[in-house]
Amino acid sequence: MSIKKRENYNEKEETDKQLETSIADDEMVYGRNPVLETLKSERDVNKLFVQDGLTDNKITKVLNEAKKRKVQLSFVPKTKLDHLSDGGNHQGLLLAASPVNYASLDDLFEKAKAKNEEPFFILLDGIEDPHNLGSILRTADASGVHGVIIPKRRAVGLTSTVAKASAGAIEHVLVARVTNMAQTIDELKDRGLWIFGTDMKGKDYRYWEVSSPIGLVIGSEGKGISRLVKEKVDETLSIPMVGDVQSLNAGVASSLLMYEVFRKRNVL
């Protein structure tokens, strides 16, 4: 698709006020991979904004996908994208899309059943850094996790920053948002899951048995797993470290453990 033919997709110029009104209820997805993955997903999209003058292969892929879905297209100056993304690293692309729909616990179980696999869920207890959440979603998608569970309060939700950090994985990983994490763990146990948490004094994760249905709790960046949640887990796991810095952030720790499950469940 040639950018020179943009007038075919931009039927009228909008004032700033009209623009803000038309996308007021939408979520701003920005960045090349997040925008492309959102266009490929089933999420409703309203309008695609493209920075004037950009002409590379990734832009062409995005424009072709937008054409398939008959998405309204608008070419705008970089300053407009800076404003709409609130100064984010938009890479010349921004998509006004419907908010991400959260999944239910039943949806997570159904995904595992559809793949004929024992459920493997990640439970995030108070993750507040959107970049950490985005990173966790990206690894969850890559390692075959069936779903991620987050609390409604005192934790980051599925924001545009999370979408950007996930490099589009947010469109493929089921995320359930629950009111009470401790009560949710009780429900998961009733449905057959063994719940594991991370703790410096826990069992070496290399001895972890992962063949059964499992849920893995990852604590917040600073405080770790909360007391009430920690009391609910069946067993805690530790990651041995031999360096001077005896800690890993939530994104790195969860990645190691997710791939431990992948490795043991997919023996070569």
Secondary structure, DSSP 4 states (H G I P E B T S, - for coil): --GGGGGGT--S---HHHHHHHTTTSEEEESHHHHHHHHHSS--EEEEEEETT--SHHHHHHHHHHHHTT-EEEEE-HHHHHHHTTT---TTEEEEEPPPPPBPHHHHHHHHHHTT---EEEEEES---HHHHHHHHHHHHHHT--EEEEESSSS--S-HHHHHHTTTGGGTS-EEEES-HHHHHHHHHHTT-EEEEEEEEEEEGGG---SS-EEEEEEBTTTBS-HHHHTT-SEEEE----SS-----HHHHHHHHHHHHHHHHS--
